[in-house]
């Protein structure tokens, strides 16, 4: 019994990592006032970069570096479109998600001879998730992010920009710089989420994120735009997914069991969304 509990707990933690990292990244972006629906695309680029980097260099660390670089690049594009050009933030995020699917499929073909999957990679050579560097980083990032948000001048400015950009600007805060910073941080963390997923699956597969970016966004909303809340919601969703994977029943159709995590996500989101208050200026471009 104890062994089964430990195995299930480790499975929950493994499943939670992509949700947690992406949700934490979204918290930085949306607290600054920028909606980031591009989490799915950022995760795809991160997974692709991690696989390409490790496959051609043999180093998981270089794969992580390439994943982060791609995450920063795509987040910069999202920031440029939404902050500098002031285009619709939701449309920009969706467009980047579509772009991620198209670009990765395009490059998979010449690199691996298939538009649906890559060759196998080693991933992180660790005995279990508790020793995975990305997991250890996530464990540190949650309380660190809470401290940054509520106990540092940077966190105060980031939240101020998201609540009232005009007021923040009148106090001498560079609104565009703070928003770019929030978006860039979200790009790095979402890319790390994708890299973790790729290393766990030991390859890149078309559609491998399977909507995890959107569930991470839901986790952030349920967590009320706070790091600890987003982490707790991510663990909850991971628990339901792990339970679904372990649920065996001859009376319940397989399709219903597979849909369980998404149904629970919708149910919880409907229950929480009216009680969650987003930053006041979220989604509003700022003109100085």
Backbone as CSV, one residue per row, in Angstrom:
resi,resn,N_x,N_y,N_z,CA_x,CA_y,CA_z,C_x,C_y,C_z
1,UNK,0.824,-1.205,0.000,0.000,0.000,0.000,0.866,1.266,0.000
2,UNK,1.885,1.266,0.844,2.774,2.424,0.926,3.504,2.629,-0.390
3,UNK,3.943,1.527,-0.993,4.655,1.615,-2.266,3.752,2.194,-3.355
4,UNK,2.482,1.770,-3.361,1.530,2.286,-4.352,1.292,3.785,-4.147
5,UNK,1.215,4.194,-2.886,0.999,5.613,-2.571,2.178,6.461,-3.033
6,UNK,3.380,5.958,-2.785,4.580,6.687,-3.200,4.641,6.783,-4.725
7,UNK,4.345,5.679,-5.394,4.356,5.664,-6.868,3.336,6.647,-7.426
8,UNK,2.138,6.646,-6.831,1.087,7.569,-7.285,1.484,9.018,-7.033
9,UNK,2.092,9.295,-5.889,2.519,10.657,-5.559,3.584,11.161,-6.525
10,UNK,4.530,10.305,-6.869,5.558,10.685,-7.831,4.958,10.926,-9.216
11,UNK,3.947,10.144,-9.550,3.259,10.328,-10.828,2.542,11.675,-10.865
12,UNK,1.914,12.041,-9.753,1.235,13.341,-9.666,2.231,14.485,-9.851
13,UNK,3.372,14.380,-9.194,4.390,15.424,-9.319,4.912,15.526,-10.748
14,UNK,5.104,14.386,-11.386,5.600,14.385,-12.767,4.590,15.046,-13.706
15,UNK,3.321,14.711,-13.530,2.282,15.281,-14.380,2.103,16.770,-14.105
16,UNK,2.314,17.173,-12.840,2.066,18.563,-12.445,3.094,19.547,-12.979
17,UNK,4.308,19.082,-13.248,5.383,20.013,-13.599,5.078,20.916,-14.791
18,UNK,4.624,20.380,-15.934,4.313,21.277,-17.052,3.224,22.286,-16.705
19,UNK,2.195,21.832,-15.979,1.128,22.746,-15.569,1.671,23.839,-14.661
20,UNK,2.455,23.428,-13.674,2.947,24.368,-12.666,3.847,25.438,-13.272
21,UNK,4.809,25.011,-14.078,5.746,25.973,-14.659,5.045,26.945,-15.603
22,UNK,4.142,26.420,-16.447,3.428,27.286,-17.385,2.479,28.223,-16.641
23,UNK,1.793,27.722,-15.615,0.874,28.558,-14.841,1.633,29.647,-14.090
24,UNK,2.786,29.291,-13.564,3.609,30.277,-12.861,4.072,31.369,-13.829
25,UNK,4.466,30.960,-15.036,4.865,31.934,-16.038,3.716,32.847,-16.418
26,UNK,2.521,32.261,-16.589,1.346,33.068,-16.931,1.032,34.079,-15.840
27,UNK,1.301,33.734,-14.600,1.057,34.653,-13.493,1.887,35.918,-13.643
28,UNK,3.159,35.760,-14.030,4.018,36.932,-14.235,3.474,37.798,-15.370
29,UNK,3.093,37.163,-16.468,2.619,37.913,-17.623,1.318,38.638,-17.325
30,UNK,0.356,37.927,-16.757,-0.956,38.519,-16.563,-0.980,39.509,-15.400
31,UNK,-0.118,39.325,-14.426,-0.004,40.318,-13.361,0.515,41.653,-13.890
32,UNK,1.244,41.582,-14.998,1.743,42.817,-15.608,0.707,43.434,-16.539
33,UNK,-0.385,42.705,-16.788,-1.449,43.245,-17.625,-1.534,42.656,-19.012
34,UNK,-0.717,41.630,-19.312,-0.710,41.033,-20.653,-1.276,39.616,-20.600
35,UNK,-2.382,39.396,-21.295,-2.959,38.055,-21.390,-2.019,37.186,-22.219
36,UNK,-1.737,35.992,-21.731,-0.822,35.118,-22.463,-1.493,33.788,-22.790
37,UNK,-2.243,33.789,-23.904,-2.834,32.547,-24.388,-1.835,31.724,-25.182
38,UNK,-0.618,32.245,-25.329,0.401,31.563,-26.128,1.144,30.498,-25.337
39,UNK,0.670,30.151,-24.146,1.370,29.155,-23.329,1.549,27.835,-24.063
40,UNK,0.513,27.418,-24.776,0.580,26.164,-25.512,1.703,26.200,-26.551
41,UNK,1.748,27.303,-27.312,2.790,27.450,-28.319,4.172,27.549,-27.712
42,UNK,4.286,28.249,-26.600,5.572,28.377,-25.921,6.057,27.019,-25.423
43,UNK,5.138,26.198,-24.934,5.507,24.858,-24.493,5.962,24.001,-25.675
44,UNK,5.277,24.144,-26.803,5.659,23.384,-27.995,7.061,23.773,-28.449
45,UNK,7.332,25.084,-28.507,8.665,25.539,-28.898,9.721,25.078,-27.899
46,UNK,9.389,25.107,-26.608,10.325,24.651,-25.596,10.639,23.175,-25.732
47,UNK,9.610,22.374,-25.967,9.807,20.925,-26.161,10.643,20.658,-27.401
48,UNK,10.339,21.375,-28.475,11.072,21.194,-29.723,12.540,21.581,-29.560
49,UNK,12.784,22.717,-28.907,14.158,23.172,-28.681,14.945,22.202,-27.824
50,UNK,14.310,21.660,-26.787,14.996,20.711,-25.902,15.406,19.452,-26.659
51,UNK,14.505,18.956,-27.498,14.791,17.732,-28.257,15.875,17.977,-29.300
52,UNK,15.729,19.059,-30.052,16.725,19.384,-31.085,18.097,19.610,-30.460
53,UNK,18.119,20.372,-29.363,19.381,20.664,-28.699,20.090,19.425,-28.204
54,UNK,19.342,18.519,-27.537,19.989,17.323,-27.010,20.338,16.333,-28.126
55,UNK,19.478,16.236,-29.113,19.722,15.270,-30.192,21.009,15.585,-30.955
56,UNK,21.244,16.854,-31.228,22.394,17.219,-32.050,23.663,17.515,-31.242
57,UNK,23.529,17.704,-29.935,24.718,17.964,-29.121,24.990,16.857,-28.117
58,UNK,23.975,16.070,-27.805,24.137,15.021,-26.802,24.027,15.531,-25.387
59,UNK,23.720,16.818,-25.214,23.661,17.422,-23.876,22.243,17.897,-23.565
60,UNK,21.706,17.397,-22.459,20.387,17.849,-22.028,20.423,19.320,-21.627
61,UNK,21.544,19.767,-21.074,21.665,21.157,-20.644,21.662,22.111,-21.830
62,UNK,22.321,21.717,-22.924,22.269,22.544,-24.127,20.865,22.521,-24.732
63,UNK,20.193,21.388,-24.588,18.801,21.329,-25.013,17.939,22.292,-24.228
64,UNK,18.176,22.365,-22.918,17.441,23.319,-22.078,17.734,24.757,-22.491
65,UNK,18.978,25.040,-22.793,19.355,26.390,-23.203,18.650,26.783,-24.501
66,UNK,18.582,25.843,-25.456,17.895,26.138,-26.708,16.401,26.315,-26.468
67,UNK,15.835,25.517,-25.580,14.414,25.653,-25.242,14.133,27.042,-24.666
68,UNK,14.982,27.478,-23.747,14.814,28.800,-23.136,14.967,29.903,-24.179
69,UNK,15.931,29.734,-25.077,16.150,30.730,-26.128,14.923,30.853,-27.033
70,UNK,14.344,29.721,-27.402,13.139,29.761,-28.231,11.969,30.370,-27.461
71,UNK,11.872,30.032,-26.174,10.817,30.610,-25.350,10.932,32.122,-25.255
72,UNK,12.156,32.608,-25.072,12.389,34.056,-25.025,12.055,34.718,-26.358
73,UNK,12.425,34.075,-27.445,12.192,34.641,-28.779,10.698,34.774,-29.075
74,UNK,9.959,33.707,-28.801,8.520,33.723,-29.079,7.801,34.680,-28.123
75,UNK,8.223,34.700,-26.861,7.621,35.633,-25.900,7.906,37.075,-26.307
76,UNK,9.100,37.322,-26.835,9.441,38.663,-27.312,8.519,39.080,-28.453
77,UNK,8.221,38.124,-29.331,7.309,38.410,-30.440,5.915,38.737,-29.916
78,UNK,5.465,37.952,-28.939,4.156,38.225,-28.329,4.162,39.608,-27.661
79,UNK,5.251,39.921,-26.980,5.362,41.224,-26.342,5.363,42.357,-27.354
80,UNK,6.102,42.193,-28.442,6.168,43.231,-29.473,4.792,43.487,-30.082
81,UNK,4.085,42.404,-30.381,2.768,42.534,-31.017,1.751,43.167,-30.073
82,UNK,1.789,42.773,-28.797,0.753,43.223,-27.867,1.105,44.500,-27.106
83,UNK,2.390,44.695,-26.811,2.795,45.857,-26.009,3.212,47.026,-26.889
84,UNK,4.042,46.752,-27.878,4.535,47.827,-28.748,3.513,48.203,-29.825
85,UNK,3.043,47.198,-30.562,2.069,47.472,-31.616,0.660,47.635,-31.054
86,UNK,0.432,47.057,-29.870,-0.856,47.141,-29.175,-1.968,46.386,-29.898
87,UNK,-1.621,45.241,-30.478,-2.616,44.388,-31.125,-3.387,43.606,-30.058
88,UNK,-4.462,42.981,-30.473,-5.287,42.211,-29.554,-4.476,41.064,-28.947
89,UNK,-4.462,40.985,-27.627,-3.616,40.017,-26.943,-4.103,38.582,-27.106
90,UNK,-5.403,38.389,-27.154,-5.952,37.045,-27.315,-5.651,36.516,-28.715
91,UNK,-5.845,37.360,-29.723,-5.571,36.956,-31.101,-4.091,36.628,-31.272
92,UNK,-3.218,37.435,-30.672,-1.784,37.193,-30.764,-1.415,35.844,-30.164
93,UNK,-1.978,35.529,-29.006,-1.678,34.256,-28.360,-2.127,33.069,-29.175
94,UNK,-3.339,33.138,-29.713,-3.849,32.042,-30.534,-3.013,31.879,-31.799
95,UNK,-2.636,33.013,-32.409,-1.825,32.966,-33.629,-0.477,32.296,-33.367
96,UNK,0.122,32.586,-32.217,1.410,31.977,-31.882,1.264,30.476,-31.635
97,UNK,0.147,30.068,-31.066,-0.093,28.635,-30.879,-0.166,27.908,-32.220
98,UNK,-0.867,28.529,-33.165,-0.968,27.933,-34.504,0.395,27.936,-35.185
99,UNK,1.131,29.029,-35.012,2.465,29.137,-35.600,3.390,28.044,-35.064
100,UNK,3.307,27.771,-33.770,4.165,26.750,-33.155,3.919,25.379,-33.758
101,UNK,2.657,25.048,-33.966,2.319,23.744,-34.565,2.872,23.652,-35.980
102,UNK,2.688,24.713,-36.768,3.132,24.700,-38.152,4.638,24.667,-38.305
103,UNK,5.335,25.499,-37.540,6.794,25.580,-37.673,7.467,24.283,-37.230
104,UNK,7.028,23.715,-36.124,7.668,22.490,-35.636,7.433,21.329,-36.605
105,UNK,6.238,21.239,-37.167,5.976,20.182,-38.162,6.831,20.393,-39.414
106,UNK,7.013,21.655,-39.782,7.809,21.979,-40.969,9.265,21.535,-40.806
107,UNK,9.829,21.779,-39.620,11.234,21.442,-39.399,11.452,19.975,-39.018
108,UNK,10.413,19.314,-38.526,10.556,17.902,-38.194,10.885,17.071,-39.435
109,UNK,10.274,17.403,-40.539,10.429,16.613,-41.762,11.875,16.572,-42.254
110,UNK,12.536,17.738,-42.468,13.930,17.653,-42.942,14.904,17.125,-41.886
111,UNK,14.581,17.342,-40.597,15.505,16.926,-39.547,15.410,15.435,-39.215
112,UNK,14.186,14.904,-39.231,13.989,13.518,-38.794,13.259,12.652,-39.816
113,UNK,12.886,13.241,-40.951,12.210,12.465,-41.974,10.759,12.176,-41.663
114,UNK,10.211,12.837,-40.672,8.810,12.656,-40.294,8.253,13.980,-39.811
115,UNK,7.024,14.273,-40.170,6.401,15.518,-39.716,5.606,15.329,-38.437
116,UNK,5.675,14.132,-37.858,4.878,13.857,-36.657,5.702,13.576,-35.409
117,UNK,6.952,13.147,-35.563,7.744,12.854,-34.358,9.244,12.893,-34.664
118,UNK,10.016,13.067,-33.589,11.472,13.109,-33.708,12.065,11.752,-33.364
119,UNK,13.386,11.666,-33.459,14.090,10.488,-32.956,14.093,10.517,-31.422
120,UNK,14.378,9.404,-30.817,14.403,9.310,-29.357,15.641,10.006,-28.792
121,UNK,15.459,10.678,-27.642,16.569,11.304,-26.926,16.658,10.699,-25.525
122,UNK,17.771,10.934,-24.861,17.974,10.346,-23.530,17.173,11.057,-22.456
123,UNK,16.959,12.372,-22.615,16.298,13.144,-21.571,17.227,13.386,-20.397
124,UNK,16.652,13.690,-19.242,17.441,13.895,-18.032,17.759,12.540,-17.390
125,UNK,19.019,12.273,-17.178,19.444,10.994,-16.621,19.389,11.046,-15.098
126,UNK,18.172,10.919,-14.553,17.971,10.923,-13.096,17.089,9.736,-12.725
127,UNK,17.264,9.163,-11.528,16.503,7.972,-11.138,15.012,8.231,-10.938
128,UNK,14.643,9.426,-10.459,13.228,9.772,-10.301,13.058,11.287,-10.340
129,UNK,11.830,11.715,-10.349,11.539,13.134,-10.540,12.081,14.008,-9.416
130,UNK,12.212,13.460,-8.225,12.677,14.252,-7.085,14.103,14.760,-7.280
131,UNK,14.850,14.139,-8.179,16.221,14.563,-8.460,16.342,15.286,-9.800
132,UNK,15.208,15.499,-10.459,15.209,16.201,-11.742,15.481,17.683,-11.517
133,UNK,16.489,18.257,-12.177,16.821,19.671,-11.965,15.654,20.620,-12.246
134,UNK,14.830,20.297,-13.241,13.686,21.167,-13.543,12.668,21.115,-12.409
135,UNK,12.467,19.925,-11.848,11.567,19.802,-10.693,12.101,20.592,-9.503
136,UNK,13.391,20.449,-9.234,13.987,21.167,-8.109,13.892,22.679,-8.306
137,UNK,14.058,23.122,-9.561,13.917,24.546,-9.863,12.490,25.009,-9.594
138,UNK,11.509,24.204,-9.984,10.103,24.557,-9.775,9.785,24.666,-8.287
139,UNK,10.338,23.742,-7.496,10.112,23.765,-6.048,10.628,25.073,-5.444
140,UNK,11.739,25.560,-5.970,12.306,26.825,-5.479,11.512,28.024,-6.014
141,UNK,11.081,27.927,-7.253,10.447,29.071,-7.909,9.106,29.471,-7.300
142,UNK,8.355,28.511,-6.791,7.033,28.847,-6.243,7.141,29.775,-5.036
143,UNK,7.867,29.398,-3.970,7.992,30.338,-2.844,8.790,31.579,-3.203
144,UNK,9.778,31.434,-4.097,10.561,32.591,-4.526,9.670,33.596,-5.263
145,UNK,8.794,33.101,-6.115,7.892,33.987,-6.850,6.921,34.682,-5.903
146,UNK,6.450,33.948,-4.909,5.576,34.572,-3.902,6.309,35.718,-3.203
147,UNK,7.557,35.473,-2.838,8.351,36.510,-2.190,8.562,37.700,-3.130
148,UNK,8.863,37.414,-4.397,9.093,38.485,-5.370,7.838,39.329,-5.551
149,UNK,6.695,38.689,-5.670,5.449,39.407,-5.919,5.047,40.309,-4.757
150,UNK,5.240,39.841,-3.535,4.661,40.538,-2.389,5.674,41.154,-1.426
151,UNK,6.970,40.967,-1.695,7.953,41.499,-0.755,9.137,42.180,-1.425
152,UNK,9.011,42.502,-2.699,10.106,43.195,-3.390,9.551,44.378,-4.192
153,UNK,10.376,45.399,-4.429,9.941,46.531,-5.259,9.541,46.099,-6.669
154,UNK,10.271,45.113,-7.237,9.928,44.631,-8.580,8.513,44.060,-8.604
155,UNK,8.184,43.228,-7.626,6.855,42.635,-7.569,5.770,43.685,-7.403
156,UNK,6.039,44.682,-6.590,5.069,45.769,-6.387,4.829,46.529,-7.686
157,UNK,5.907,46.805,-8.414,5.774,47.521,-9.687,5.048,46.678,-10.729
158,UNK,5.362,45.378,-10.766,4.706,44.496,-11.726,3.204,44.458,-11.473
159,UNK,2.814,44.325,-10.231,1.396,44.287,-9.886,0.732,45.639,-10.117
160,UNK,1.473,46.712,-9.863,0.927,48.059,-10.071,0.623,48.310,-11.543
161,UNK,1.514,47.845,-12.402,1.319,48.018,-13.847,0.082,47.258,-14.320
162,UNK,-0.155,46.091,-13.749,-1.323,45.310,-14.128,-2.618,45.854,-13.578
163,UNK,-2.550,46.519,-12.438,-3.755,47.067,-11.828,-4.138,48.423,-12.417
164,UNK,-3.166,49.281,-12.619,-3.434,50.595,-13.204,-2.158,51.115,-13.852
165,UNK,-2.049,50.896,-15.149,-0.843,51.302,-15.868,-0.657,52.814,-15.837
166,UNK,-1.746,53.540,-15.914,-1.653,55.005,-15.917,-1.117,55.522,-14.581
167,UNK,-1.621,54.970,-13.499,-1.132,55.376,-12.181,0.331,55.005,-12.007
168,UNK,0.690,53.798,-12.431,2.082,53.354,-12.326,3.000,54.263,-13.134
169,UNK,2.555,54.643,-14.315,3.346,55.537,-15.161,3.535,56.890,-14.508
170,UNK,2.494,57.384,-13.854,2.584,58.690,-13.189,3.556,58.668,-12.012
171,UNK,3.834,57.458,-11.503,4.784,57.308,-10.396,6.197,57.019,-10.892
172,UNK,6.380,57.057,-12.205,7.716,56.882,-12.772,8.075,55.461,-13.142
173,UNK,7.102,54.557,-13.122,7.362,53.160,-13.491,7.244,53.020,-15.011
174,UNK,8.217,52.365,-15.608,8.204,52.138,-17.052,7.244,50.980,-17.351
175,UNK,6.054,51.315,-17.798,5.009,50.322,-18.005,5.419,49.287,-19.042
176,UNK,5.938,49.749,-20.182,6.308,48.820,-21.244,7.428,47.881,-20.803
177,UNK,8.400,48.391,-20.087,9.515,47.559,-19.629,9.030,46.486,-18.655
178,UNK,8.142,46.859,-17.747,7.628,45.889,-16.783,6.793,44.812,-17.477
179,UNK,6.003,45.233,-18.446,5.171,44.256,-19.151,6.016,43.318,-20.005
180,UNK,7.018,43.862,-20.652,7.928,43.001,-21.416,8.600,41.987,-20.499
181,UNK,9.000,42.449,-19.317,9.667,41.548,-18.368,8.742,40.409,-17.958
182,UNK,7.483,40.746,-17.650,6.518,39.723,-17.270,6.290,38.701,-18.373
183,UNK,6.175,39.181,-19.610,5.951,38.290,-20.750,7.180,37.408,-20.994
184,UNK,8.361,37.991,-20.875,9.596,37.223,-21.101,9.770,36.125,-20.043
185,UNK,9.459,36.442,-18.801,9.545,35.431,-17.747,8.569,34.295,-18.040
186,UNK,7.376,34.648,-18.494,6.396,33.608,-18.828,6.899,32.740,-19.971
187,UNK,7.613,33.350,-20.921,8.172,32.585,-22.037,9.204,31.576,-21.579
188,UNK,10.061,31.985,-20.660,11.097,31.076,-20.141,10.466,29.912,-19.383
189,UNK,9.519,30.213,-18.505,8.930,29.164,-17.676,8.072,28.204,-18.502
190,UNK,7.330,28.729,-19.473,6.526,27.851,-20.327,7.427,26.968,-21.194
191,UNK,8.547,27.528,-21.661,9.496,26.738,-22.447,10.109,25.629,-21.587
192,UNK,10.402,25.926,-20.338,10.905,24.901,-19.418,9.865,23.803,-19.208
193,UNK,8.592,24.204,-19.165,7.514,23.216,-19.036,7.519,22.272,-20.235
194,UNK,7.684,22.839,-21.427,7.748,22.009,-22.625,8.975,21.121,-22.642
195,UNK,10.114,21.657,-22.197,11.343,20.872,-22.145,11.192,19.693,-21.184
196,UNK,10.585,19.936,-20.042,10.354,18.855,-19.080,9.510,17.749,-19.717
197,UNK,8.468,18.156,-20.421,7.585,17.194,-21.069,8.341,16.369,-22.116
198,UNK,9.178,17.044,-22.908,9.954,16.343,-23.945,10.959,15.379,-23.338
199,UNK,11.629,15.792,-22.280,12.606,14.923,-21.629,11.933,13.700,-20.997
200,UNK,10.723,13.909,-20.468,10.006,12.784,-19.864,9.539,11.791,-20.928
201,UNK,9.142,12.317,-22.096,8.664,11.442,-23.176,9.798,10.975,-24.086
202,UNK,10.994,11.570,-23.892,12.198,11.186,-24.648,12.071,11.413,-26.159
203,UNK,11.203,12.347,-26.553,11.074,12.679,-27.970,10.131,13.866,-28.118
204,UNK,10.080,14.390,-29.331,9.080,15.408,-29.652,8.047,14.770,-30.556
205,UNK,6.789,14.930,-30.183,5.688,14.368,-30.972,4.681,15.457,-31.276
206,UNK,4.184,15.468,-32.486,3.169,16.446,-32.862,1.949,16.324,-31.945
207,UNK,1.558,17.441,-31.349,0.411,17.443,-30.446,0.713,16.960,-29.052
208,UNK,1.991,16.891,-28.681,2.373,16.320,-27.392,1.917,17.147,-26.191
209,UNK,1.712,18.448,-26.378,1.271,19.270,-25.249,-0.190,19.006,-24.904
210,UNK,-0.982,18.609,-25.875,-2.362,18.130,-25.648,-3.199,19.071,-24.784
211,UNK,-3.079,20.365,-25.022,-3.895,21.328,-24.291,-3.398,21.689,-22.913
212,UNK,-2.195,21.271,-22.568,-1.676,21.550,-21.227,-1.518,23.051,-20.975
213,UNK,-1.215,23.806,-22.035,-1.075,25.245,-21.860,-2.374,25.890,-21.431
214,UNK,-3.481,25.407,-21.947,-4.788,25.965,-21.590,-5.188,25.553,-20.170
215,UNK,-4.851,24.321,-19.794,-5.130,23.890,-18.426,-4.274,24.688,-17.442
216,UNK,-3.028,24.988,-17.835,-2.170,25.821,-16.989,-2.777,27.206,-16.812
217,UNK,-3.375,27.729,-17.874,-4.041,29.032,-17.788,-5.217,28.960,-16.824
218,UNK,-5.965,27.854,-16.888,-7.074,27.653,-15.957,-6.564,27.552,-14.515
219,UNK,-5.420,26.868,-14.340,-4.827,26.743,-12.998,-4.454,28.109,-12.437
220,UNK,-3.941,28.985,-13.301,-3.577,30.323,-12.849,-4.809,31.104,-12.414
221,UNK,-5.902,30.969,-13.185,-7.135,31.684,-12.848,-7.720,31.156,-11.548
222,UNK,-7.767,29.832,-11.415,-8.283,29.232,-10.184,-7.398,29.606,-8.999
223,UNK,-6.096,29.738,-9.260,-5.159,30.151,-8.214,-5.172,31.641,-7.956
224,UNK,-6.099,32.356,-8.614,-6.310,33.793,-8.397,-5.068,34.627,-8.679
225,UNK,-4.381,34.275,-9.734,-3.240,35.040,-10.203,-2.151,35.166,-9.127
226,UNK,-1.980,34.105,-8.344,-0.934,34.082,-7.326,-0.054,32.851,-7.548
227,UNK,1.243,32.921,-7.262,2.137,31.767,-7.489,1.734,30.522,-6.706
228,UNK,1.445,30.676,-5.424,1.105,29.515,-4.604,-0.248,28.945,-5.013
229,UNK,-1.192,29.822,-5.327,-2.503,29.364,-5.787,-2.408,28.620,-7.103
230,UNK,-1.609,29.130,-8.029,-1.424,28.471,-9.324,-0.770,27.102,-9.145
231,UNK,0.196,27.016,-8.226,0.872,25.741,-7.962,-0.106,24.734,-7.363
232,UNK,-0.930,25.188,-6.439,-1.901,24.292,-5.808,-2.914,23.775,-6.823
233,UNK,-3.385,24.657,-7.694,-4.344,24.250,-8.720,-3.698,23.274,-9.707
234,UNK,-2.436,23.492,-10.033,-1.717,22.596,-10.933,-1.616,21.199,-10.330
235,UNK,-1.330,21.129,-9.044,-1.260,19.828,-8.368,-2.621,19.143,-8.363
236,UNK,-3.671,19.935,-8.202,-5.020,19.365,-8.213,-5.337,18.743,-9.574
237,UNK,-5.042,19.473,-10.642,-5.299,18.942,-11.978,-4.427,17.715,-12.258
238,UNK,-3.197,17.737,-11.772,-2.318,16.582,-11.956,-2.866,15.370,-11.201
239,UNK,-3.425,15.615,-10.036,-4.018,14.528,-9.255,-5.171,13.881,-10.017
240,UNK,-6.039,14.702,-10.622,-7.168,14.147,-11.371,-6.693,13.375,-12.596
241,UNK,-5.632,13.870,-13.246,-5.110,13.177,-14.428,-4.463,11.854,-14.033
242,UNK,-3.727,11.859,-12.921,-3.105,10.616,-12.449,-4.171,9.605,-12.047
243,UNK,-5.234,10.091,-11.417,-6.330,9.199,-11.036,-6.985,8.602,-12.278
244,UNK,-7.134,9.436,-13.316,-7.714,8.952,-14.575,-6.848,7.848,-15.197
245,UNK,-5.535,8.039,-15.154,-4.626,7.048,-15.722,-4.666,5.722,-14.966
246,UNK,-4.978,5.806,-13.686,-4.994,4.603,-12.860,-6.390,4.008,-12.706
247,UNK,-7.385,4.723,-13.250,-8.761,4.262,-13.100,-9.065,3.169,-14.124
248,UNK,-9.424,2.021,-13.646,-9.782,0.899,-14.508,-11.218,0.493,-14.193
249,UNK,-12.040,0.524,-15.212,-13.438,0.153,-14.990,-14.035,-0.412,-16.269
250,UNK,-14.784,-1.477,-16.119,-15.439,-2.080,-17.280,-16.807,-1.454,-17.539
251,UNK,-17.317,-0.707,-16.559,-18.653,-0.133,-16.696,-18.624,1.282,-17.255
252,UNK,-17.498,1.988,-17.077,-17.387,3.364,-17.568,-16.670,3.361,-18.908
253,UNK,-17.253,3.982,-19.942,-16.589,4.030,-21.258,-15.218,4.680,-21.173
254,UNK,-14.261,4.167,-21.952,-12.894,4.684,-21.951,-12.849,6.172,-22.270
255,UNK,-13.705,6.609,-23.201,-13.718,8.014,-23.607,-14.092,8.925,-22.441
256,UNK,-14.997,8.460,-21.592,-15.416,9.255,-20.433,-14.264,9.362,-19.434
257,UNK,-13.577,8.254,-19.218,-12.441,8.248,-18.293,-11.344,9.185,-18.790
258,UNK,-11.068,9.145,-20.098,-10.027,10.001,-20.661,-10.407,11.475,-20.611
259,UNK,-11.684,11.759,-20.679,-12.152,13.151,-20.651,-12.260,13.705,-19.238
260,UNK,-12.107,12.837,-18.234,-12.320,13.231,-16.840,-11.514,14.458,-16.413
261,UNK,-10.195,14.522,-16.681,-9.436,15.711,-16.243,-9.956,17.014,-16.851
262,UNK,-10.395,16.956,-18.108,-10.876,18.164,-18.784,-12.253,18.564,-18.260
263,UNK,-13.087,17.572,-17.963,-14.399,17.865,-17.392,-14.268,18.493,-16.009
264,UNK,-13.341,17.956,-15.223,-13.106,18.514,-13.884,-12.546,19.928,-13.991
265,UNK,-11.655,20.141,-14.965,-11.100,21.481,-15.184,-12.210,22.484,-15.470
266,UNK,-13.112,22.123,-16.370,-14.227,23.017,-16.710,-15.123,23.270,-15.510
267,UNK,-15.435,22.207,-14.759,-16.321,22.344,-13.609,-15.720,23.254,-12.549
268,UNK,-14.428,23.036,-12.260,-13.765,23.848,-11.241,-13.627,25.291,-11.716
269,UNK,-13.312,25.455,-12.997,-13.141,26.802,-13.539,-14.442,27.585,-13.474
270,UNK,-15.552,26.929,-13.810,-16.862,27.590,-13.736,-17.169,27.994,-12.299
271,UNK,-16.804,27.149,-11.353,-17.071,27.459,-9.951,-16.216,28.572,-9.397
272,UNK,-14.999,28.744,-9.944,-14.064,29.706,-9.386,-14.021,31.033,-10.123
273,UNK,-14.368,31.023,-11.401,-14.080,32.206,-12.208,-14.845,33.435,-11.733
274,UNK,-16.046,33.245,-11.202,-16.792,34.392,-10.694,-16.230,34.927,-9.395
275,UNK,-15.447,34.094,-8.704,-14.885,34.507,-7.421,-13.466,35.036,-7.555
276,UNK,-12.897,34.931,-8.762,-11.530,35.389,-8.986,-11.551,36.775,-9.615
277,UNK,-10.717,37.637,-9.100,-10.650,39.006,-9.622,-9.325,39.196,-10.344
278,UNK,-9.359,39.348,-11.657,-8.112,39.535,-12.413,-7.560,40.935,-12.212
279,UNK,-6.307,41.170,-12.574,-5.765,42.532,-12.537,-6.643,43.474,-13.355
280,UNK,-6.859,44.674,-12.859,-7.813,45.604,-13.466,-7.481,45.968,-14.903
281,UNK,-6.204,46.113,-15.220,-5.798,46.558,-16.564,-5.372,45.416,-17.476
282,UNK,-5.712,44.178,-17.107,-5.300,43.051,-17.932,-5.970,43.113,-19.304
283,UNK,-5.171,42.895,-20.339,-5.690,42.914,-21.693,-5.847,44.285,-22.295
284,UNK,-5.482,45.326,-21.549,-5.643,46.698,-22.041,-4.284,47.276,-22.462
285,UNK,-4.085,47.534,-23.751,-2.830,48.171,-24.194,-2.707,49.557,-23.563
286,UNK,-1.477,49.926,-23.255,-1.276,51.235,-22.608,-0.599,52.208,-23.561
287,UNK,-1.238,53.350,-23.725,-0.687,54.420,-24.535,-0.258,55.544,-23.616
288,UNK,1.022,55.841,-23.587,1.545,56.877,-22.680,1.012,58.246,-23.055
